[in-house]
Amino acid sequence: VQLQACGGGLVQAGGSLRLACQASGSLFSIDGMGWYRQAPGKQRELVASMSADGSTEYADDVKGRFTISRDDGKNTIYLQMDSLRPEDTAVYYCNGAYRWGRDKDYWGQGTLVTVSS
């Protein structure tokens, strides 16, 4: 499985960005997808995820501002990020949950989101 993410960039506080991640390969091995982020000096953390049945989960500090969605026809998930804050600055990683063990999850290459104040 390959995950190709795009859409990061520089935006002012209060602005919006949309990230996209397209999956290819053995998609049957993926049981849900999501977005994680890692800020400098911090651990990688979950931002949002969507399971195979469409249920979603969000980190508390992005609820109401970020929306995860997917286009099954394009094998792509999106992260719409609105009302961005400087503390949202991080490298954002696309994640594919490996169906038979999360220790073998798939990861995209990361895309940098920088929010200026």
TIRODREN-55404 format. One record per residue: residue in three letters; x, y, z of N, C-alpha, C in turn. Coordinates in steps of 0.05 Angstrom, whole numbers, plus 5000, padded with zeros to 4 digits. Layout:
# residues N
<atom residuo="ALA" n_X="X" n_Y="Y" n_Z="Z" ca_X="X" ca_Y="Y" ca_Z="Z" c_X="X" c_Y="Y" c_Z="Z"/>
...
END
This chain:
# residues 117
<atom residuo="VAL" n_X="5017" n_Y="4976" n_Z="5000" ca_X="5000" ca_Y="5000" ca_Z="5000" c_X="5018" c_Y="5025" c_Z="5000"/>
<atom residuo="GLN" n_X="5010" n_Y="5044" n_Z="4984" ca_X="5023" ca_Y="5070" ca_Z="4983" c_X="5003" c_Y="5091" c_Z="4989"/>
<atom residuo="LEU" n_X="5011" n_Y="5110" n_Z="5006" ca_X="4994" ca_Y="5133" ca_Z="5013" c_X="5008" c_Y="5158" c_Z="5004"/>
<atom residuo="GLN" n_X="4996" n_Y="5173" n_Z="4987" ca_X="5007" ca_Y="5197" ca_Z="4976" c_X="4991" c_Y="5221" c_Z="4986"/>
<atom residuo="ALA" n_X="5004" n_Y="5237" n_Z="5003" ca_X="4990" ca_Y="5260" ca_Z="5015" c_X="4999" c_Y="5286" c_Z="5001"/>
<atom residuo="CYS" n_X="4981" n_Y="5305" n_Z="5001" ca_X="4987" ca_Y="5331" ca_Z="4991" c_X="4968" c_Y="5352" c_Z="5003"/>
<atom residuo="GLY" n_X="4975" n_Y="5377" n_Z="4999" ca_X="4957" ca_Y="5398" ca_Z="5008" c_X="4967" c_Y="5416" c_Z="5030"/>
<atom residuo="GLY" n_X="4990" n_Y="5410" n_Z="5041" ca_X="5001" ca_Y="5427" ca_Z="5062" c_X="5010" c_Y="5454" c_Z="5051"/>
<atom residuo="GLY" n_X="5018" n_Y="5471" n_Z="5069" ca_X="5027" ca_Y="5497" ca_Z="5060" c_X="5027" c_Y="5517" c_Z="5083"/>
<atom residuo="LEU" n_X="5031" n_Y="5542" n_Z="5076" ca_X="5031" ca_Y="5564" ca_Z="5095" c_X="5005" c_Y="5579" c_Z="5094"/>
<atom residuo="VAL" n_X="4994" n_Y="5584" n_Z="5117" ca_X="4968" ca_Y="5598" ca_Z="5118" c_X="4968" c_Y="5616" c_Z="5143"/>
<atom residuo="GLN" n_X="4953" n_Y="5637" n_Z="5142" ca_X="4951" ca_Y="5655" ca_Z="5165" c_X="4930" c_Y="5643" c_Z="5185"/>
<atom residuo="ALA" n_X="4933" n_Y="5650" n_Z="5209" ca_X="4914" ca_Y="5642" ca_Z="5230" c_X="4886" c_Y="5650" c_Z="5221"/>
<atom residuo="GLY" n_X="4867" n_Y="5631" n_Z="5225" ca_X="4840" ca_Y="5636" ca_Z="5217" c_X="4834" c_Y="5625" c_Z="5189"/>
<atom residuo="GLY" n_X="4855" n_Y="5618" n_Z="5174" ca_X="4851" ca_Y="5609" ca_Z="5147" c_X="4845" c_Y="5579" c_Z="5146"/>
<atom residuo="SER" n_X="4844" n_Y="5569" n_Z="5121" ca_X="4836" ca_Y="5541" ca_Z="5116" c_X="4856" c_Y="5528" c_Z="5097"/>
<atom residuo="LEU" n_X="4858" n_Y="5502" n_Z="5100" ca_X="4873" ca_Y="5485" ca_Z="5082" c_X="4858" c_Y="5458" c_Z="5080"/>
<atom residuo="ARG" n_X="4862" n_Y="5445" n_Z="5057" ca_X="4851" ca_Y="5418" ca_Z="5054" c_X="4873" c_Y="5399" c_Z="5046"/>
<atom residuo="LEU" n_X="4877" n_Y="5379" n_Z="5062" ca_X="4896" ca_Y="5358" ca_Z="5057" c_X="4882" c_Y="5335" c_Z="5042"/>
<atom residuo="ALA" n_X="4896" n_Y="5321" n_Z="5025" ca_X="4886" ca_Y="5298" ca_Z="5011" c_X="4906" c_Y="5276" c_Z="5013"/>
<atom residuo="CYS" n_X="4896" n_Y="5251" n_Z="5014" ca_X="4914" ca_Y="5228" ca_Z="5015" c_X="4901" c_Y="5206" c_Z="4998"/>
<atom residuo="GLN" n_X="4916" n_Y="5198" n_Z="4977" ca_X="4906" ca_Y="5177" ca_Z="4959" c_X="4920" c_Y="5151" c_Z="4965"/>
<atom residuo="ALA" n_X="4905" n_Y="5130" n_Z="4968" ca_X="4916" ca_Y="5104" ca_Z="4974" c_X="4916" c_Y="5087" c_Z="4948"/>
<atom residuo="SER" n_X="4937" n_Y="5071" n_Z="4946" ca_X="4939" ca_Y="5053" ca_Z="4923" c_X="4951" c_Y="5027" c_Z="4933"/>
<atom residuo="GLY" n_X="4947" n_Y="5006" n_Z="4918" ca_X="4958" ca_Y="4980" ca_Z="4925" c_X="4937" c_Y="4961" c_Z="4936"/>
<atom residuo="SER" n_X="4945" n_Y="4945" n_Z="4956" ca_X="4928" ca_Y="4925" ca_Z="4968" c_X="4909" c_Y="4938" c_Z="4988"/>
<atom residuo="LEU" n_X="4889" n_Y="4951" n_Z="4978" ca_X="4871" ca_Y="4967" ca_Z="4994" c_X="4854" c_Y="4950" c_Z="5013"/>
<atom residuo="PHE" n_X="4851" n_Y="4924" n_Z="5007" ca_X="4836" ca_Y="4906" ca_Z="5024" c_X="4849" c_Y="4903" c_Z="5052"/>
<atom residuo="SER" n_X="4874" n_Y="4910" n_Z="5054" ca_X="4888" ca_Y="4907" ca_Z="5079" c_X="4884" c_Y="4932" c_Z="5097"/>
<atom residuo="ILE" n_X="4870" n_Y="4952" n_Z="5087" ca_X="4866" ca_Y="4976" ca_Z="5103" c_X="4838" c_Y="4975" c_Z="5116"/>
<atom residuo="ASP" n_X="4838" n_Y="4981" n_Z="5142" ca_X="4813" ca_Y="4981" ca_Z="5157" c_X="4809" c_Y="5008" c_Z="5169"/>
<atom residuo="GLY" n_X="4805" n_Y="5028" n_Z="5152" ca_X="4802" ca_Y="5055" ca_Z="5162" c_X="4827" c_Y="5071" c_Z="5157"/>
<atom residuo="MET" n_X="4823" n_Y="5097" n_Z="5155" ca_X="4845" ca_Y="5115" ca_Z="5150" c_X="4842" c_Y="5140" c_Z="5167"/>
<atom residuo="GLY" n_X="4864" n_Y="5155" n_Z="5169" ca_X="4863" ca_Y="5178" ca_Z="5186" c_X="4887" c_Y="5197" c_Z="5181"/>
<atom residuo="TRP" n_X="4887" n_Y="5217" n_Z="5197" ca_X="4909" ca_Y="5237" ca_Z="5197" c_X="4921" c_Y="5240" c_Z="5225"/>
<atom residuo="TYR" n_X="4947" n_Y="5240" n_Z="5225" ca_X="4962" ca_Y="5246" ca_Z="5250" c_X="4979" c_Y="5270" c_Z="5244"/>
<atom residuo="ARG" n_X="4989" n_Y="5282" n_Z="5266" ca_X="5008" ca_Y="5304" ca_Z="5262" c_X="5029" c_Y="5303" c_Z="5283"/>
<atom residuo="GLN" n_X="5052" n_Y="5315" n_Z="5276" ca_X="5074" ca_Y="5316" ca_Z="5295" c_X="5086" c_Y="5344" c_Z="5293"/>
<atom residuo="ALA" n_X="5085" n_Y="5358" n_Z="5316" ca_X="5097" ca_Y="5384" ca_Z="5318" c_X="5126" c_Y="5381" c_Z="5328"/>
<atom residuo="PRO" n_X="5142" n_Y="5401" n_Z="5323" ca_X="5170" ca_Y="5399" ca_Z="5332" c_X="5172" c_Y="5394" c_Z="5362"/>
<atom residuo="GLY" n_X="5187" n_Y="5374" n_Z="5370" ca_X="5191" ca_Y="5367" ca_Z="5398" c_X="5168" c_Y="5353" c_Z="5411"/>
<atom residuo="LYS" n_X="5148" n_Y="5345" n_Z="5395" ca_X="5125" ca_Y="5331" ca_Z="5407" c_X="5121" c_Y="5304" c_Z="5394"/>
<atom residuo="GLN" n_X="5106" n_Y="5288" n_Z="5407" ca_X="5099" ca_Y="5262" ca_Z="5396" c_X="5078" c_Y="5264" c_Z="5374"/>
<atom residuo="ARG" n_X="5078" n_Y="5244" n_Z="5357" ca_X="5057" ca_Y="5243" ca_Z="5337" c_X="5030" c_Y="5238" c_Z="5350"/>
<atom residuo="GLU" n_X="5010" n_Y="5252" n_Z="5341" ca_X="4983" ca_Y="5249" ca_Z="5354" c_X="4962" c_Y="5247" c_Z="5333"/>
<atom residuo="LEU" n_X="4940" n_Y="5233" n_Z="5341" ca_X="4918" ca_Y="5230" ca_Z="5323" c_X="4903" c_Y="5257" c_Z="5320"/>
<atom residuo="VAL" n_X="4897" n_Y="5264" n_Z="5295" ca_X="4881" ca_Y="5287" ca_Z="5290" c_X="4852" c_Y="5279" c_Z="5284"/>
<atom residuo="ALA" n_X="4848" n_Y="5261" n_Z="5265" ca_X="4822" ca_Y="5252" ca_Z="5258" c_X="4824" c_Y="5225" c_Z="5244"/>
<atom residuo="SER" n_X="4804" n_Y="5209" n_Z="5247" ca_X="4804" ca_Y="5183" ca_Z="5233" c_X="4776" c_Y="5176" c_Z="5224"/>
<atom residuo="MET" n_X="4775" n_Y="5159" n_Z="5204" ca_X="4749" ca_Y="5149" ca_Z="5194" c_X="4751" c_Y="5119" c_Z="5191"/>
<atom residuo="SER" n_X="4734" n_Y="5104" n_Z="5203" ca_X="4734" ca_Y="5075" ca_Z="5201" c_X="4721" c_Y="5066" c_Z="5175"/>
<atom residuo="ALA" n_X="4723" n_Y="5040" n_Z="5170" ca_X="4712" ca_Y="5030" ca_Z="5145" c_X="4682" c_Y="5035" c_Z="5143"/>
<atom residuo="ASP" n_X="4668" n_Y="5035" n_Z="5165" ca_X="4639" ca_Y="5039" ca_Z="5165" c_X="4632" c_Y="5069" c_Z="5165"/>
<atom residuo="GLY" n_X="4652" n_Y="5086" n_Z="5164" ca_X="4646" ca_Y="5115" ca_Z="5162" c_X="4646" c_Y="5130" c_Z="5188"/>
<atom residuo="SER" n_X="4648" n_Y="5116" n_Z="5210" ca_X="4648" ca_Y="5131" ca_Z="5236" c_X="4674" c_Y="5146" c_Z="5238"/>
<atom residuo="THR" n_X="4672" n_Y="5169" n_Z="5252" ca_X="4695" ca_Y="5187" ca_Z="5254" c_X="4703" c_Y="5192" c_Z="5283"/>
<atom residuo="GLU" n_X="4728" n_Y="5200" n_Z="5285" ca_X="4739" ca_Y="5207" ca_Z="5312" c_X="4757" c_Y="5231" c_Z="5308"/>
<atom residuo="TYR" n_X="4755" n_Y="5250" n_Z="5326" ca_X="4771" ca_Y="5274" ca_Z="5325" c_X="4786" c_Y="5279" c_Z="5351"/>
<atom residuo="ALA" n_X="4809" n_Y="5291" n_Z="5349" ca_X="4822" ca_Y="5301" ca_Z="5373" c_X="4806" c_Y="5324" c_Z="5384"/>
<atom residuo="ASP" n_X="4806" n_Y="5327" n_Z="5410" ca_X="4789" ca_Y="5347" ca_Z="5423" c_X="4794" c_Y="5375" c_Z="5412"/>
<atom residuo="ASP" n_X="4819" n_Y="5382" n_Z="5407" ca_X="4826" ca_Y="5409" ca_Z="5400" c_X="4820" c_Y="5416" c_Z="5370"/>
<atom residuo="VAL" n_X="4811" n_Y="5396" n_Z="5355" ca_X="4804" ca_Y="5402" ca_Z="5327" c_X="4774" c_Y="5399" c_Z="5322"/>
<atom residuo="LYS" n_X="4760" n_Y="5389" n_Z="5342" ca_X="4731" ca_Y="5385" ca_Z="5338" c_X="4718" c_Y="5411" c_Z="5331"/>
<atom residuo="GLY" n_X="4701" n_Y="5411" n_Z="5311" ca_X="4687" ca_Y="5435" ca_Z="5303" c_X="4703" c_Y="5452" c_Z="5283"/>
<atom residuo="ARG" n_X="4728" n_Y="5445" n_Z="5280" ca_X="4745" ca_Y="5461" ca_Z="5261" c_X="4754" c_Y="5444" c_Z="5237"/>
<atom residuo="PHE" n_X="4760" n_Y="5418" n_Z="5242" ca_X="4770" ca_Y="5400" ca_Z="5222" c_X="4748" c_Y="5380" c_Z="5215"/>
<atom residuo="THR" n_X="4748" n_Y="5372" n_Z="5189" ca_X="4729" ca_Y="5352" ca_Z="5180" c_X="4743" c_Y="5331" c_Z="5163"/>
<atom residuo="ILE" n_X="4740" n_Y="5306" n_Z="5170" ca_X="4752" ca_Y="5285" ca_Z="5154" c_X="4730" c_Y="5274" c_Z="5136"/>
<atom residuo="SER" n_X="4737" n_Y="5268" n_Z="5111" ca_X="4718" ca_Y="5256" ca_Z="5092" c_X="4734" c_Y="5238" c_Z="5073"/>
<atom residuo="ARG" n_X="4718" n_Y="5224" n_Z="5057" ca_X="4732" ca_Y="5206" ca_Z="5038" c_X="4716" c_Y="5204" c_Z="5012"/>
<atom residuo="ASP" n_X="4730" n_Y="5197" n_Z="4991" ca_X="4718" ca_Y="5192" ca_Z="4965" c_X="4727" c_Y="5164" c_Z="4958"/>
<atom residuo="ASP" n_X="4709" n_Y="5145" n_Z="4961" ca_X="4716" ca_Y="5117" ca_Z="4956" c_X="4723" c_Y="5112" c_Z="4927"/>
<atom residuo="GLY" n_X="4711" n_Y="5126" n_Z="4909" ca_X="4716" ca_Y="5123" ca_Z="4881" c_X="4745" c_Y="5131" c_Z="4873"/>
<atom residuo="LYS" n_X="4756" n_Y="5149" n_Z="4889" ca_X="4783" ca_Y="5158" ca_Z="4884" c_X="4803" c_Y="5147" c_Z="4905"/>
<atom residuo="ASN" n_X="4793" n_Y="5130" n_Z="4923" ca_X="4811" ca_Y="5119" ca_Z="4944" c_X="4826" c_Y="5141" c_Z="4959"/>
<atom residuo="THR" n_X="4811" n_Y="5162" n_Z="4965" ca_X="4824" ca_Y="5186" ca_Z="4976" c_X="4809" c_Y="5195" c_Z="5001"/>
<atom residuo="ILE" n_X="4824" n_Y="5203" n_Z="5021" ca_X="4812" ca_Y="5216" ca_Z="5044" c_X="4822" c_Y="5245" c_Z="5045"/>
<atom residuo="TYR" n_X="4806" n_Y="5261" n_Z="5057" ca_X="4811" ca_Y="5290" ca_Z="5059" c_X="4810" c_Y="5299" c_Z="5088"/>
<atom residuo="LEU" n_X="4824" n_Y="5320" n_Z="5093" ca_X="4822" ca_Y="5333" ca_Z="5119" c_X="4818" c_Y="5363" c_Z="5113"/>
<atom residuo="GLN" n_X="4794" n_Y="5372" n_Z="5117" ca_X="4788" ca_Y="5400" ca_Z="5114" c_X="4794" c_Y="5414" c_Z="5140"/>
<atom residuo="MET" n_X="4812" n_Y="5433" n_Z="5140" ca_X="4820" ca_Y="5447" ca_Z="5164" c_X="4812" c_Y="5476" c_Z="5163"/>
<atom residuo="ASP" n_X="4794" n_Y="5484" n_Z="5180" ca_X="4785" ca_Y="5512" ca_Z="5181" c_X="4793" c_Y="5524" c_Z="5207"/>
<atom residuo="SER" n_X="4791" n_Y="5550" n_Z="5208" ca_X="4798" ca_Y="5565" ca_Z="5233" c_X="4825" c_Y="5556" c_Z="5244"/>
<atom residuo="LEU" n_X="4844" n_Y="5555" n_Z="5226" ca_X="4870" ca_Y="5545" ca_Z="5235" c_X="4884" c_Y="5563" c_Z="5255"/>
<atom residuo="ARG" n_X="4898" n_Y="5551" n_Z="5273" ca_X="4913" ca_Y="5565" ca_Z="5294" c_X="4943" c_Y="5559" c_Z="5292"/>
<atom residuo="PRO" n_X="4959" n_Y="5577" n_Z="5302" ca_X="4988" ca_Y="5572" ca_Z="5302" c_X="4995" c_Y="5545" c_Z="5314"/>
<atom residuo="GLU" n_X="4980" n_Y="5537" n_Z="5334" ca_X="4987" ca_Y="5511" ca_Z="5347" c_X="4980" c_Y="5487" c_Z="5330"/>
<atom residuo="ASP" n_X="4967" n_Y="5491" n_Z="5307" ca_X="4962" ca_Y="5470" ca_Z="5288" c_X="4986" c_Y="5465" c_Z="5270"/>
<atom residuo="THR" n_X="5006" n_Y="5481" n_Z="5273" ca_X="5030" ca_Y="5478" ca_Z="5257" c_X="5044" c_Y="5451" c_Z="5263"/>
<atom residuo="ALA" n_X="5048" n_Y="5435" n_Z="5242" ca_X="5059" ca_Y="5408" ca_Z="5246" c_X="5063" c_Y="5395" c_Z="5219"/>
<atom residuo="VAL" n_X="5076" n_Y="5373" n_Z="5219" ca_X="5076" ca_Y="5355" ca_Z="5196" c_X="5052" c_Y="5336" c_Z="5199"/>
<atom residuo="TYR" n_X="5036" n_Y="5336" n_Z="5179" ca_X="5012" ca_Y="5319" ca_Z="5180" c_X="5017" c_Y="5293" c_Z="5163"/>
<atom residuo="TYR" n_X="5010" n_Y="5271" n_Z="5175" ca_X="5015" ca_Y="5245" ca_Z="5163" c_X="4989" c_Y="5231" c_Z="5158"/>
<atom residuo="CYS" n_X="4986" n_Y="5220" n_Z="5134" ca_X="4964" ca_Y="5203" ca_Z="5128" c_X="4969" c_Y="5175" c_Z="5139"/>
<atom residuo="ASN" n_X="4949" n_Y="5163" n_Z="5150" ca_X="4952" ca_Y="5136" ca_Z="5162" c_X="4931" c_Y="5117" c_Z="5151"/>
<atom residuo="GLY" n_X="4940" n_Y="5093" n_Z="5145" ca_X="4922" ca_Y="5071" ca_Z="5138" c_X="4924" c_Y="5049" c_Z="5159"/>
<atom residuo="ALA" n_X="4902" n_Y="5044" n_Z="5172" ca_X="4903" ca_Y="5024" ca_Z="5193" c_X="4904" c_Y="4996" c_Z="5181"/>
<atom residuo="TYR" n_X="4926" n_Y="4982" n_Z="5188" ca_X="4929" ca_Y="4955" ca_Z="5178" c_X="4909" c_Y="4936" c_Z="5191"/>
<atom residuo="ARG" n_X="4894" n_Y="4922" n_Z="5175" ca_X="4871" ca_Y="4906" ca_Z="5185" c_X="4879" c_Y="4885" c_Z="5206"/>
<atom residuo="TRP" n_X="4903" n_Y="4875" n_Z="5204" ca_X="4911" ca_Y="4852" ca_Z="5221" c_X="4933" c_Y="4860" c_Z="5241"/>
<atom residuo="GLY" n_X="4934" n_Y="4884" n_Z="5248" ca_X="4953" ca_Y="4892" ca_Z="5269" c_X="4963" c_Y="4921" c_Z="5265"/>
<atom residuo="ARG" n_X="4956" n_Y="4938" n_Z="5285" ca_X="4962" ca_Y="4967" ca_Z="5282" c_X="4992" c_Y="4972" c_Z="5282"/>
<atom residuo="ASP" n_X="5008" n_Y="4952" n_Z="5290" ca_X="5037" ca_Y="4956" ca_Z="5290" c_X="5048" c_Y="4956" c_Z="5261"/>
<atom residuo="LYS" n_X="5031" n_Y="4949" n_Z="5242" ca_X="5040" ca_Y="4948" ca_Z="5214" c_X="5024" c_Y="4969" c_Z="5198"/>
<atom residuo="ASP" n_X="5015" n_Y="4989" n_Z="5211" ca_X="5000" ca_Y="5011" ca_Z="5197" c_X="5017" c_Y="5022" c_Z="5173"/>
<atom residuo="TYR" n_X="5002" n_Y="5033" n_Z="5154" ca_X="5015" ca_Y="5046" ca_Z="5132" c_X="5016" c_Y="5076" c_Z="5137"/>
<atom residuo="TRP" n_X="5037" n_Y="5089" n_Z="5127" ca_X="5040" ca_Y="5118" ca_Z="5132" c_X="5048" c_Y="5132" c_Z="5106"/>
<atom residuo="GLY" n_X="5037" n_Y="5155" n_Z="5102" ca_X="5045" ca_Y="5172" ca_Z="5080" c_X="5070" c_Y="5187" c_Z="5087"/>
<atom residuo="GLN" n_X="5080" n_Y="5203" n_Z="5069" ca_X="5106" ca_Y="5216" ca_Z="5072" c_X="5105" c_Y="5241" c_Z="5089"/>
<atom residuo="GLY" n_X="5081" n_Y="5251" n_Z="5096" ca_X="5079" ca_Y="5275" ca_Z="5112" c_X="5078" c_Y="5300" c_Z="5095"/>
<atom residuo="THR" n_X="5062" n_Y="5318" n_Z="5104" ca_X="5060" ca_Y="5344" ca_Z="5090" c_X="5059" c_Y="5366" c_Z="5112"/>
<atom residuo="LEU" n_X="5075" n_Y="5387" n_Z="5108" ca_X="5078" ca_Y="5407" ca_Z="5128" c_X="5056" c_Y="5428" c_Z="5126"/>
<atom residuo="VAL" n_X="5044" n_Y="5433" n_Z="5149" ca_X="5025" ca_Y="5455" ca_Z="5152" c_X="5037" c_Y="5475" c_Z="5171"/>
<atom residuo="THR" n_X="5039" n_Y="5500" n_Z="5162" ca_X="5049" ca_Y="5521" ca_Z="5178" c_X="5028" c_Y="5543" c_Z="5180"/>
<atom residuo="VAL" n_X="5020" n_Y="5550" n_Z="5205" ca_X="5000" ca_Y="5571" ca_Z="5209" c_X="5014" c_Y="5594" c_Z="5223"/>
<atom residuo="SER" n_X="5014" n_Y="5617" n_Z="5209" ca_X="5027" ca_Y="5640" ca_Z="5220" c_X="5007" c_Y="5657" c_Z="5236"/>
<atom residuo="SER" n_X="5017" n_Y="5671" n_Z="5256" ca_X="5000" ca_Y="5687" ca_Z="5273" c_X="4997" c_Y="5715" c_Z="5263"/>
END
